[in-house]
Amino acid sequence: MDFTALRYFSATAQSRSIRAASDRLHVSPSAISRQIAKLEHELRAPIFDRHAQGMKLTPAGEILLSKMDSVMREFSRVKSHIAALQDLQAGNVDIYCFQTAIESFVAPVLNRFHTQYPDVTFNVRMSSTDEAIEALITGTAEISLIINPPAHDNITKLEVFRDRMVAVFSPQHRLAGRKIVLLRELEDFPFALTEPSFGLRQQLDRVFARHGFEPNTFCVTNSLALVKEVASIGNNCTVLPRFAVERELAAGTIKSAAVRELGAEPLGFFICTLSDRSLSPAAKVFMDIVVDYCRRYRV
C-alpha cells in the first residue's frame, strides 16, 4: 500500500474536502483524487461518499482511518530505526512510564542520552500499568517502564532493580519515630492510595487481602504527588516504594517506616517491550542507560 495515498486519504478525511486537502498538502486536486481511487481499487471498496457538501467516509473508510495512526506511527518508527543505524544521528523513541520513574530518574537518564545523541527525540507519557501494557500491544509505546508488570505472553520483561514498600506519614504523626510498624497499627489512620490500574496498588491489594487488612481509604487518585502530599499532613498515611519518597525524606517533609508484613513483598521495577517487535538502536541505548543509572536503587 502506498504511503502517499494514505497521507492523501488522511488529509481528505480530516478536511472532508479534496480541495481543502489539496491546499493543505500543496498538491493538485486531481493528484489526490487519483490516489484515493487507487486506494479504493486496492481495497475493493469505496472509502468516501461524494456529496455536494463534501467527502464523507464510508464504513470501509472509517475502518481505514481508525488504523491510520498505528500504521503511520509504525512507519515513523521504521524510519527512526534506519536513521539511527548511522551512529544514532536521528530517531524517535516512544516511552510510557509510571510517575515515580518520572520523578526519580527519567529526567537525568534523558539528559545523559541527549548529551551523547542530541538528534534523537523522545515522547514520554506518564501512565498506569494497564495503560503501559496496552501501549506496547498497540504499538503506541516502544518501551514501557512498569512496577510489577502482570504476566503476558507477548511482553518481554527486564528487571532493573527491586525496592521495598514503606509506610509514609507526616513528621508529626504518632508513628513518625518508628523504624518498623505492623499493618494492624495502620488500620485506624486515613489512607491515600493510587488507582487500582497502578501496579503498586495491585501489589498492595494482594498483600492487604492476604493479611486481612482493610485500609481506611478516603482518597484514591492517579497522582502520586497527591498521595504523598496527603500522607504528609495530619494523621494520614500511605504505603509507597522507598525510592518514590527519597527526596521528601531528605527534605524532612515526611517520615517512613518499614512494614513487617511487606518485608517479603519486594517491588520489582521492569523495562518492558513487545516480544515480537525489534527495538530501535536508540531504544536499546536508552535501556542500557536506565539499567546503569538505576544501580543506585538496588537493594
C-alpha positions in Angstrom: 0.0 0.0 0.0 1.3 3.4 -1.0 2.0 5.8 1.9 1.4 8.8 -0.3 -2.1 7.5 -1.0 -2.6 7.0 2.8 -1.4 10.5 3.5 -3.7 12.0 0.9 -6.6 9.9 2.3 -5.9 11.1 5.8 -5.8 14.7 4.8 -9.1 14.4 2.9 -10.8 12.5 5.7 -9.8 15.2 8.2 -10.8 18.2 6.0 -13.8 16.4 4.4 -12.9 18.1 1.1 -10.4 17.2 -1.7 -10.0 21.0 -2.4 -9.1 21.7 1.3 -6.7 18.7 1.3 -5.1 20.0 -1.9 -4.5 23.4 -0.3 -3.1 21.7 2.9 -0.8 19.3 1.0 0.2 21.7 -1.8 -0.7 19.2 -4.5 -3.4 19.3 -7.2 -6.9 18.0 -6.5 -6.6 15.6 -9.4 -3.5 14.0 -7.8 -5.4 13.4 -4.6 -8.4 12.0 -6.5 -6.1 9.6 -8.3 -4.6 8.4 -5.1 -8.0 7.9 -3.4 -9.2 6.0 -6.5 -6.0 3.8 -6.2 -6.8 3.0 -2.6 -10.4 2.1 -3.4 -9.3 -0.2 -6.2 -6.7 -1.9 -3.9 -9.3 -2.2 -1.0 -12.1 -3.2 -3.5 -14.4 -0.9 -1.6 -15.4 2.8 -1.7 -13.8 4.8 1.1 -15.7 8.1 0.5 -19.2 9.0 -0.4 -19.1 12.1 -2.6 -21.7 14.8 -1.7 -22.2 18.4 -2.7 -21.4 19.2 0.9 -18.1 17.3 0.7 -16.5 13.9 1.3 -18.0 11.6 3.9 -16.3 8.4 5.0 -17.9 5.1 4.2 -17.8 2.3 6.7 -14.7 1.0 4.9 -13.2 4.4 5.1 -13.9 4.6 8.8 -12.0 1.4 9.4 -9.1 2.6 7.3 -8.9 5.9 9.2 -9.1 4.1 12.6 -5.9 2.2 11.7 -4.0 5.1 10.2 -2.5 6.3 13.4 -0.8 3.0 14.2 0.3 2.5 10.6 1.9 5.9 10.3 3.4 5.6 13.8 5.0 2.2 12.8 6.3 3.7 9.5 7.8 6.6 11.5 9.4 4.1 13.9 10.9 2.2 10.9 12.4 5.4 9.6 13.8 6.1 13.0 15.4 2.6 13.1 17.0 3.2 9.7 18.2 6.7 10.6 19.5 5.5 13.9 21.8 3.0 12.2 24.0 5.9 11.3 25.6 6.3 14.7 22.3 7.4 16.3 22.3 10.6 14.4 18.5 10.6 14.4 15.5 8.7 15.6 12.5 8.9 17.9 11.6 6.7 21.0 8.1 6.5 22.5 8.0 5.6 26.2 5.2 5.0 28.7 6.2 5.0 32.4 4.9 5.3 35.9 5.0 8.6 37.8 7.7 7.6 40.3 10.1 6.9 37.4 9.5 10.4 36.1 10.1 11.9 39.4 13.2 9.8 40.3 15.4 9.1 37.3 13.8 9.6 33.8 15.0 13.2 33.6 18.7 12.5 34.3 18.6 9.5 32.0 17.2 11.6 29.2 19.8 14.3 29.9 22.6 11.8 29.7 21.3 10.3 26.5 20.8 13.8 24.9 24.3 14.8 25.8 25.6 11.9 23.7 23.0 11.8 21.0 21.4 15.3 20.6 19.4 14.5 17.5 17.3 11.7 19.0 13.9 12.7 20.3 11.7 11.2 23.0 8.0 11.1 23.6 7.4 10.3 27.2 4.0 9.7 28.7 3.1 9.1 32.3 0.8 6.1 32.6 -0.7 3.4 34.8 0.5 -0.2 34.5 -2.6 -1.1 32.5 -2.1 1.8 30.1 1.6 1.0 29.6 0.9 -2.6 28.7 -1.8 -1.6 26.3 0.5 1.0 24.7 3.1 -1.8 24.0 0.5 -4.1 22.5 -1.0 -1.4 20.2 2.4 0.0 19.2 1.9 3.4 20.8 5.0 2.7 23.0 8.3 1.1 22.1 9.3 0.8 25.8 7.2 0.8 29.0 8.7 1.3 32.5 6.5 -0.7 34.9 6.3 -1.7 38.5 5.5 -5.4 38.9 4.1 -5.9 35.4 1.5 -8.7 35.1 2.4 -11.9 33.2 1.7 -11.5 29.4 2.7 -13.8 26.6 3.7 -11.0 24.3 5.7 -8.9 26.7 9.4 -9.2 27.4 10.4 -8.0 30.9 13.9 -6.9 32.1 14.1 -6.4 35.9 16.2 -3.4 36.7 16.0 -3.3 40.4 13.9 -4.2 43.4 12.7 -2.0 46.2 10.6 -2.4 49.3 7.4 -0.7 50.3 7.3 1.6 53.4 4.6 3.3 55.3 4.7 7.1 54.8 3.3 9.8 57.1 4.0 13.3 58.4 6.9 14.1 60.8 4.2 14.9 63.5 2.4 11.6 63.0 2.1 9.3 66.1 4.2 6.6 64.3 6.8 9.0 62.9 9.6 7.9 65.3 9.2 4.2 64.5 11.6 2.2 62.3 9.1 -0.7 61.7 5.4 -1.0 62.1 2.7 -3.7 61.7 -0.2 -3.4 59.3 -2.7 -3.5 62.1 -1.1 -0.4 63.6 -2.1 1.5 60.4 -5.8 0.5 60.3 -7.1 3.5 62.3 -5.4 6.1 60.1 -6.9 7.6 56.9 -5.2 6.3 53.7 -4.5 7.9 50.4 -3.8 5.3 47.6 -3.2 5.2 43.9 -5.9 3.9 41.5 -6.3 0.1 41.0 -4.9 0.4 37.5 -1.4 1.1 39.0 0.9 -1.8 39.5 1.8 -0.5 43.0 -1.9 -0.6 44.0 -2.4 -4.0 42.6 0.5 -5.3 44.6 -0.8 -3.6 47.8 -4.3 -5.0 47.3 -2.9 -8.5 47.0 -0.9 -8.1 50.2 -3.8 -6.5 52.1 -6.1 -9.3 51.1 -3.6 -11.9 52.2 -3.3 -10.4 55.6 -6.9 -9.5 56.0 -6.1 -5.8 56.2 -8.7 -3.2 55.1 -7.2 0.3 54.9 -9.4 3.2 55.9 -9.1 4.7 52.4 -10.5 8.2 51.9 -8.6 9.3 48.8 -7.9 7.4 45.6 -6.1 9.2 42.8 -3.9 8.7 39.7 -1.5 11.4 41.1 1.4 10.1 43.1 2.2 13.7 44.1 -1.2 14.0 45.7 -0.8 10.7 47.6 2.5 11.9 49.1 1.1 15.3 49.9 -2.0 13.9 51.6 0.2 11.5 53.6 2.4 14.4 54.8 -0.5 16.1 56.6 -2.2 15.3 59.8 -2.8 11.6 60.8 -3.0 10.4 57.2 -0.7 7.8 55.8 0.0 5.7 52.7 2.4 2.9 51.5 4.8 3.6 48.7 8.1 2.3 47.3 11.1 3.6 49.3 12.7 5.2 46.2 9.5 7.1 45.5 9.9 9.2 48.6 13.7 9.6 48.9 13.5 13.3 48.1 10.8 14.1 50.6 12.7 12.1 53.3 15.8 14.0 52.6 13.9 17.3 52.8 12.3 16.2 56.1 8.7 16.7 54.9 7.7 13.1 55.6 8.8 10.2 57.6 8.7 6.5 56.7 8.8 3.1 58.5 9.2 -0.4 57.2 6.1 -2.6 57.3 6.8 -6.0 58.8 4.2 -7.8 56.6 5.6 -6.2 53.5 9.2 -7.3 54.1 8.9 -10.4 51.9 6.9 -8.5 49.2 9.6 -6.6 47.2 8.5 -4.4 44.3 10.3 -5.1 41.0 10.9 -2.3 38.5 11.0 -3.6 34.9 11.7 -2.3 31.4 9.0 -3.9 29.2 9.0 -4.4 25.4 6.9 -6.2 22.9 8.4 -9.7 22.3 7.9 -9.8 18.5 8.9 -6.2 17.8 12.6 -5.3 17.3 13.8 -2.3 19.2 15.4 0.7 17.5 19.1 1.3 18.3 18.1 4.4 20.2 15.7 2.5 22.4 18.4 -0.1 23.1 20.8 2.6 24.2 18.2 4.2 26.4 17.6 0.9 28.1 21.3 0.5 28.8 21.5 4.0 30.4 18.4 3.2 32.6 20.0 0.0 33.8 23.3 1.7 34.6 21.7 4.7 36.3 19.3 2.6 38.4 22.2 0.6 40.0 21.9 3.1 42.9 18.4 1.8 43.8 19.3 -1.9 44.0 18.8 -3.5 47.4 
